[in-house]
Amino acid sequence: MQNNKINRDKIVFINLTEMDEYNGLEANLKGGGAFIEQNGYGYEIFNFRNDNGKCYGYTPPYGKLNLQRISDDISVNALGKYIDGVFVVFTCSRETRGRLICGFYQHARVYADSVNDSRITRKIDVNGNTIVAGYNIICDVNDAVLISRSERIKKLPHSSSNNGVGHGQQSIWYADTPQRQNLKNELLDYIESWIYKHNSTDEFKYHLHDESKKYITSTQQIIRSQAARAECIRLKGCYCNICGFDFEKVYGKQGQDYIEVHHITPIGILSSAKGYEGTDPENDLIPLCSNCHSMIHRRKDPYPPDEIKAWLGK
């Protein structure tokens, strides 16, 4: 992602079934309607799959978008009518919480209808039958961000509980009327702050301050792999691998599934190293509590985890 600022001129919110990775079939899907709960899949199951450098997203339930409600800047190619440069916000339905922001595409191309493309990477094998999952949104994989399940906390309210301003029964919310602008901007402000937070660690952020109290920031942004993070936690546990702190044990339900994940070699160095083929969750990542993570970054060159352990006598 190139910067923290969102192009607010072309926006659409799309609701999905809640999934961990949107990279293939997952068990026990909830919140996507009767079809998904009965069949165990929906076409959005590949929305965050890296498909040769691209992500191909689907808009439930029929892969259709009203382009004129997004922008008048409509073009046409062999695949149909489309708009470029759209910021697509994905929400997911959680039974007890409603619609939560779960990810987004920046600089996306959105088509009015599901395109005719039977690429093998969109095939689903279900009970011996092969189904091709359609798509109508495309973006570069570096412009696609999936928020981990534990960090999905920002809610898109229902219009019935928010003075008529919010989503309705449809899976698409265009936020294109004057009375919806305050809520739209609140949600986009949240996403911008989320981007800033997740791209502002000492691993790759540099600051300049002047005497007039103006704040100038130059950033080199790297979007972490949510799949690598999840695999690290699966392999090493959802607790601090330095001091043993467990958020769930201390905070109860509010701490469930929460832990920070640290790149043992700073990601800017790791990802630019000669021969880099990808992050290894076993060797390159480690789950940490906030305190140990902060201590590791007390200096420009992060301390090795074993050194922090030694301080604690571990």
C-alpha positions in Angstrom: 0.0 0.0 0.0 1.5 3.4 -1.0 0.2 5.7 1.7 -2.2 6.0 4.6 -4.7 8.2 2.8 -7.7 6.7 1.2 -9.3 7.9 -2.0 -12.7 8.8 -0.6 -14.3 9.7 -4.0 -14.9 6.0 -4.9 -16.1 3.9 -2.0 -18.2 0.8 -1.6 -18.8 -1.5 1.5 -19.4 -5.2 0.8 -20.5 -7.7 3.4 -19.1 -11.3 3.4 -19.4 -14.5 5.4 -16.9 -14.3 8.2 -13.8 -16.4 7.5 -10.3 -16.5 8.9 -8.3 -16.3 5.6 -10.7 -16.1 2.6 -8.1 -18.4 0.9 -10.2 -21.6 0.4 -12.8 -23.7 2.1 -13.1 -23.3 5.9 -15.3 -25.2 8.3 -18.4 -24.0 10.2 -19.1 -20.9 8.3 -21.6 -18.6 9.9 -23.2 -15.3 9.1 -23.5 -15.6 5.3 -27.1 -16.8 4.9 -28.8 -20.1 4.6 -26.9 -21.1 1.4 -23.5 -20.8 2.9 -24.4 -22.5 6.1 -26.0 -25.4 4.3 -23.3 -25.8 1.6 -20.2 -24.7 3.4 -18.9 -22.3 0.7 -19.7 -19.0 -1.0 -17.8 -17.4 -3.9 -16.1 -14.9 -1.5 -14.0 -17.7 -0.1 -11.1 -16.7 -2.4 -11.3 -12.9 -1.8 -7.8 -12.7 -0.2 -6.0 -15.5 -2.2 -2.8 -14.4 -3.8 -3.5 -15.4 -7.4 -0.3 -14.5 -9.3 0.1 -11.2 -7.7 -3.6 -10.3 -7.8 -6.7 -10.7 -5.5 -10.0 -11.5 -7.2 -12.9 -10.6 -5.0 -16.6 -11.4 -5.1 -19.6 -9.4 -4.1 -22.4 -11.6 -2.6 -24.9 -12.7 -3.5 -24.7 -12.4 -7.3 -21.5 -10.6 -8.1 -23.3 -7.4 -9.1 -22.5 -3.7 -8.2 -24.4 -0.6 -9.2 -21.4 1.3 -10.6 -23.3 4.6 -10.9 -23.7 4.7 -7.1 -19.9 4.5 -6.8 -18.8 6.9 -9.6 -19.7 8.2 -13.0 -16.2 7.4 -14.2 -17.3 4.1 -15.9 -15.3 2.3 -18.6 -15.9 -0.8 -20.7 -13.6 -3.7 -21.8 -14.1 -7.2 -23.0 -15.1 -8.3 -19.5 -17.8 -5.6 -19.1 -18.4 -2.2 -17.5 -16.0 -1.3 -14.7 -14.6 1.5 -12.5 -10.9 1.8 -11.6 -9.4 3.3 -8.4 -12.2 2.1 -6.0 -11.6 1.7 -2.3 -13.5 -1.5 -1.3 -14.3 -2.1 2.3 -15.2 -5.7 3.3 -17.3 -6.3 6.3 -18.3 -9.7 7.7 -21.3 -10.8 9.6 -20.8 -12.1 13.1 -23.9 -13.4 14.9 -23.4 -11.5 18.2 -21.8 -8.4 16.8 -23.3 -7.6 13.4 -21.2 -6.3 10.5 -17.5 -5.8 11.3 -14.8 -4.4 9.1 -12.6 -7.3 8.1 -10.4 -6.1 5.3 -10.2 -3.8 2.3 -8.9 -3.4 -1.3 -7.2 -0.2 -2.4 -7.0 1.0 -6.0 -9.4 -1.8 -7.1 -11.1 -2.3 -10.4 -14.8 -3.2 -9.8 -17.0 -4.7 -12.5 -20.8 -4.2 -12.7 -21.3 -8.0 -13.1 -19.4 -11.2 -12.3 -16.9 -11.7 -15.2 -16.7 -14.7 -17.4 -13.4 -16.2 -16.3 -13.0 -19.9 -15.4 -9.5 -19.7 -14.1 -8.4 -22.8 -12.2 -7.5 -20.9 -9.1 -11.2 -20.1 -8.6 -12.3 -23.7 -8.6 -14.0 -25.3 -5.5 -14.4 -29.0 -5.1 -17.5 -29.7 -3.0 -18.8 -33.3 -2.6 -17.2 -34.4 -5.8 -18.5 -31.5 -7.8 -16.3 -28.7 -9.2 -17.7 -25.2 -8.9 -16.0 -22.1 -10.4 -16.3 -19.1 -8.0 -17.0 -15.9 -9.9 -15.4 -12.6 -9.2 -16.1 -9.0 -10.0 -13.3 -7.1 -8.2 -9.6 -7.1 -8.9 -6.6 -5.5 -7.1 -2.9 -6.0 -6.7 -2.2 -8.3 -3.8 -0.1 -5.6 -2.1 -3.3 -3.4 -2.0 -5.4 -6.1 -0.3 -5.4 -6.1 3.5 -7.2 -8.8 5.6 -7.7 -7.9 9.2 -7.2 -10.8 11.6 -10.3 -12.2 13.3 -9.2 -10.9 16.8 -8.7 -7.3 15.4 -12.2 -7.1 13.7 -13.7 -4.7 16.2 -15.1 -1.7 14.1 -18.8 -2.1 13.5 -20.9 -0.9 10.6 -24.2 -0.2 12.3 -27.6 -1.2 11.0 -29.8 1.7 9.9 -32.6 0.5 12.2 -30.4 1.1 15.3 -28.6 4.2 14.1 -31.3 6.8 13.2 -31.7 5.4 9.7 -28.0 5.8 8.9 -26.2 2.5 8.3 -26.5 -0.7 6.3 -29.8 -2.4 5.5 -30.6 -6.0 4.5 -28.5 -5.9 1.3 -24.9 -7.0 1.3 -23.8 -3.7 -0.3 -23.7 -0.3 1.3 -22.8 2.5 -1.1 -22.7 5.4 1.5 -23.6 7.8 -1.4 -26.2 10.0 0.2 -25.5 13.2 2.2 -26.9 11.8 5.5 -24.5 8.9 5.3 -21.3 11.0 4.9 -20.5 11.4 8.6 -20.7 7.6 9.2 -18.7 6.9 6.0 -16.0 9.3 7.1 -15.9 7.9 10.6 -15.4 4.4 9.2 -12.7 5.5 6.8 -11.0 7.5 9.5 -10.8 4.3 11.5 -9.3 2.4 8.5 -6.7 5.1 7.9 -5.7 5.0 11.6 -5.6 1.2 11.4 -3.2 1.4 8.4 -1.1 4.0 10.1 -0.9 2.0 13.3 0.1 -1.2 11.5 2.7 0.6 9.4 4.3 2.8 12.0 6.7 0.5 14.0 10.3 1.4 14.5 11.2 -1.4 12.0 10.5 0.9 9.0 9.1 4.3 10.1 11.1 7.5 10.2 10.1 10.8 11.8 11.0 14.5 11.4 9.9 17.2 13.8 10.3 20.9 13.4 10.2 23.7 15.9 6.8 25.0 14.7 5.2 21.8 16.0 4.4 20.6 12.5 4.7 16.9 12.2 6.1 15.4 9.0 6.2 11.7 8.4 7.9 9.8 5.6 7.0 6.1 5.5 8.1 3.0 3.7 5.1 0.8 4.2 5.0 -3.0 4.3 1.8 -4.9 4.7 2.3 -8.0 6.9 1.0 -11.4 5.8 -2.0 -12.3 8.0 -1.6 -15.9 6.9 2.0 -16.0 8.2 0.9 -14.4 11.5 -1.9 -17.0 11.9 0.5 -19.9 11.2 3.1 -18.5 13.7 0.4 -18.5 16.4 -0.7 -22.0 15.4 2.8 -23.3 15.7 4.0 -21.4 18.8 0.8 -20.7 20.7 -1.2 -17.6 21.5 1.0 -16.5 24.4 4.2 -14.6 24.8 7.1 -16.8 23.9 9.5 -14.8 26.1 7.7 -14.3 29.4 4.7 -16.6 29.0 2.1 -13.9 29.4 -1.4 -15.1 28.2 -3.9 -12.4 27.5 -6.9 -14.7 27.8 -5.8 -16.1 31.2 -5.4 -12.6 32.5 -8.2 -10.7 30.8 -10.7 -13.5 30.1 -12.9 -13.4 27.1 -11.7 -9.9 26.1 -8.1 -11.3 25.7 -9.1 -14.4 23.7 -7.1 -15.0 20.6 -5.0 -11.8 21.1 -1.2 -11.7 20.9 1.3 -9.6 19.0 3.6 -11.2 16.4 7.2 -9.9 16.0 9.6 -10.3 13.0 12.8 -11.6 14.6 14.7 -10.0 11.7 13.1 -6.7 10.9 10.7 -7.1 8.0 12.3 -4.4 5.9 15.6 -6.3 6.1 14.1 -9.8 5.8 11.9 -9.0 2.7 14.7 -7.2 0.8 17.4 -9.9 1.5 18.9 -11.7 -1.4 17.2 -15.0 -2.1 14.1 -14.0 0.0 11.2 -16.3 -1.0 8.8 -15.6 1.8 8.4 -15.3 5.5 8.9 -18.6 7.5 6.4 -18.4 10.5 8.6 -21.0 12.3 11.9 -19.3 12.0 11.1 -15.6 11.3 8.2 -14.8 13.6 7.5 -15.1 17.3 4.4 -14.3 19.4 5.0 -11.6 22.0 3.1 -9.7 24.7 3.0 -5.9 24.4 5.6 -5.4 27.1 8.2 -7.8 25.6 7.5 -6.4 22.1 8.1 -2.9 23.4 11.4 -3.8 25.1 12.7 -5.6 22.0 12.2 -2.3 20.1 13.9 -0.1 22.8 16.8 0.4 20.3 17.0 0.9 16.6 18.3 -2.6 16.0 15.8 -4.8 17.9 17.1 -7.0 20.7 17.1 -10.7 20.0 14.3 -12.5 21.9 16.8 -14.7 23.7 18.5 -11.6 25.1 15.2 -10.4 26.6 14.7 -13.9 28.0 18.0 -13.6 29.7 17.1 -10.4 31.4 14.1 -12.2 32.9 16.1 -15.2 33.9 14.1 -17.4 31.5 
